Amino acid sequence: MTKITIRKMARSDFPFAIRLTDTMHWDLTEKDFRFMMALEPQGCFVALDDAKRVGITTTVHFDKIGWIGNVIVDARYRSKGIGVRLVKEAIRYLSEKSATTIALYAYQNTVEFYEKIGFKADYDLIRFVGQGQKNQENQHNIMTMTQRDLKEVISLDLLCMNWNRERLLKQIFAESNDLCYTAQEDGKLVGFVMADWYRQEIGPLICRTDRDEEAISLLKTVLGKLANVEVGIGVSETRRRIADALVHMNFREEFRATLMHLGDELPNTGCLVAMESLERG
């Protein structure tokens, strides 16, 4: 094997990235990589063995939080340190963006790999899949999100997450605003949910602490819009009431992933009900 080099990802790399991730059945498409490159054009990388592409990784940064997304190496080139090189390149990039915490979701069989690099495990996320279903109940205080709501939504997300995801939330809203809802009480925002027609994914779902009823109402509302569509949602294992509600709605556990961090611990206010994605937290 010749010397491995790493360079920034270009649009011409998308077909390779899709073929590579297809080997793991991640079902990513060109639109997924366009989305990531739009968020972080300088933070997506390709590993090369001479001129041959052999691996990729993606990142996104939110102020002091850096997130590592897809990390994958061609099966013929694994166990040669290329994955470590890609992760370290991602860490270097995010650190230069002033990230003091770098986080990721690791599949169960890769936790040890990340631990060797220095990441620490926090808790597991449960990925559920199931079909959206028409909901006959009128979900009280749930409103369709509008452009006017975005400023307040972004403020609540920042308060709950302690890191600024404005770029991400605006992009999701621009692409799937008919799947975005807010929960209001006395004119005050207490939670919101976003979903995506393209990825058929629910998240993020954010609610103020001790507001599981509103979280479940938001969930039922968006599932009603996605009736008869198979969708996925990632919920922290600590949110048992939300997980139980999904099981009651005939969702099944698909897999678990472990939230891991390097550097400062991730802030946790208890408001995160469902993640946005494995790639972006």
N, C-alpha and C positions, 0 to 999 in steps of 0.2 A: 504494500500500500504506500502510495506517495504521501507527501505532506498534506495534511488537511488544512484548508483555508475556509474562512467564513466571510461572507459578504451580505450586503443588504438584499432583501428580496425585491424582485422587479415583477411587473405584471406578466412578463414572459415566463415567469416561474410558476404561474398558477396551474397550468396543466400538470406539471410534475407534482406540485403539492397535492393536488386532488388525487392523482394516481397513488401517491404514497399514503395519504390518509385513508383511501379506499381499502388498503390492505388491512386496516384495523376496523373497517366498517363504521367510520365516524360520520359518513354521509355528508361531508363538506363539499361545497360547490364553489364555482368562481365567485358567486355573490358573497359567500362567507369571507373569502380572502380579500375581496374588494372592500368589504365592511371593515376588516381589520386594518388594511392599509390606509383607509380613509381616516381611521382613528389614530393610527401610529405609523405613518409612512416610513419613518427612519428606524423603527423598532422591530421589524420582521426580518428574519435572517435565513440564509441557505448555507448549508455545509457542502463543501466541494472536495472530492478526492481527485486532484489534478483538475480536469475540466468537468468531471462527472458529478452531477448533483446527487447527494446521498442523504440529506436530512434537512429539516426545517425547524424553526421555532417562531412564535409570535409573542408580542408583548403589548401592553398598554399601561400608561402611567396616569394616576390621578393624584396630583400634588405629591404628598409624601408616601403614597402607596404605589408600588409597582406590581404589575400582575403578569405572570408568565402563563401563556396559553398553550397552544399546541407544541409539543416537543415529540418529534418522531424521526427515527433513523431507518433507512433501508435495512431490511432484515439481514441482508448479506454483509452489512458493515457494522453490525452491532457487536458489543463487547470489545470495542477498540478505542473507547474513550471519546467517541464523537458526540454522544449525547451530553457528556459532561462539558465538552467544549461549547456546545450550543447553549447550555444552561448558563455557563459562566459568561458567555458573550451577552446573554440577556441580562444577567446581573450587572455586568459592567455598564451596559447602556442605561438601565433603570437607575443605577446609582448616580450616574452622571446627570440624570434628570432630577436629582436631589431626593430620590426615594430612600426613606429610612426603614421602610418595611417592604419586603418583597414576598408576595404570596402566590399560591397556586393551589389547584385541586389535583391531587395525585390519585390515579387508579390504585386499587389496593396492592397490586403486584409491583408497583413502582415506588411505594413509600420508602423502602430501604435504600433505593437508588438516591432519592433526594436527601434522606438522612445523612448519607455519606458525604454529601456536598455541604451539609450544615443546616438544612431545614429542620424545623421542629413541627411535630404533629399537634393540631389543636382539637378538632372534632370531626366526625364524619357527616357527610351530606348524603341523603338518600335520594336517588333519582327515581321518580315514579313515572310511569306511562299509563295512559288510559284514554278513553274517548270523552270528548266534550258531550254534554247532555243538556237538553232543554230544561230550564228550571221554571217550574210553574209558580214559584213563590215570588212575590214582589220584594226585592232586596232593598230594605229601608236605608235611606240616606246614601245610596250609591248613585253617582252621577257620571255621565260620559265626560272624560277629560277634554278640555278645550285648550286652545292656544293661550288663553288668559290664565289658565290654571298652572301653566308650566313653571312660572317663577316661584309659586308657592310649593309646587311639587319638588323642584330642585332644592329649595330651602329645607324642606322636611327631610329629603334624602341626605343632605349634608349634615343636618342635625343628628339623624339616626346613624349614619355610616361614619361620620367624622372624616370623610374624604370626598372631594368634589367630583361627581360623575356627570356634570352638566353636559359635556360633549356627547357622552353615551346616551343619556336620557333624551336629549334633543334629537339625536339621530334615530332612535327607536320610534319616538313620537312621529317624526316626519314620515316614516315608512309604514307605520301601523297604528295611526291615531284612532281608528275605529275599534281597536282592541285595548284601549287605555281608559281606566276608570279611577274615580276618586271616591273616598268615603268621607262624608262631612258630618259634623255634629255642631248644631247651632252656628252654622256658617264657618266653622273652623275645620281645616283639613286634618284628618286623623290617620289617613292611610291612602295608598294608591297601588294600582297594579298595572303592569304593561305586559303585552304579549306580542307575538310576531306571527303573522300568517305564513311567512316564508319558511321560518325554522319550525313552525308549529310548536312553539315553546312559550311557556308562561313564566314571566319574571322580567324585571324584579317585582317583588311584592313586599311592600314596606308598610308597617303599621306601628303606631305608638305602642309602648309597652302595655300589657294587660288589655289589649283590644283584639283578642282572638275572634270575637264574634264578627267584628268588621272585616277582619282578614278573611274569614270563611265566606262572608257575603261577597266580598270582592272576587274571591275565587269562583264562587258559584255564578256570578254575573258573567265573567269572561268565559267560563266553560259553556254557558248558555249560548254565547255568540259562536263558539267553536263546536257546536253540536255535530256529532257523528264524525269528527275529525280526531285522529289519534294525536295526542299532544304529550309533551313531557314537562316535568317540573322538578326542580331540585330543592329539597327542604332539609334544614338542619335536623339531625337526629334529636336535638334538644326540644324541638317543637312538636311534641307528641300529639297534641290536640289537632294540629293541622294535618299531621301524618295520618291520624285515625280518621279524620274527615275524608281524606283522599281515598283511603281503603274502603270507607263506607260508600264512596261514589264509584267503587269497582276499579280503582287504580291499583296497579301492582308494582312492586319494587323491581326495578330493572338492574341496578347496581348501586354500589356505594363508592364514594370518593372521599379522600381525607383532605381537609383544609390544612395547609402547611405554611409556615412563614419562616423567613430569614430576617434577622435584625430585630427591630422593636416588635412587640406583640401587636396584632391587629386590634384596633378598638372594637369593642362589642357593647352596644347599648341595649341589646335584646330586641331591636326593632326589625331586624332582617327576618322575614318569613320565608321568602323564596329567592334564590340567587338569580342573577341575570343569565349567566351561562358559565360553563366550565372554563371558557377562554378568558372571560373578563370579570368573573366574580359575581 
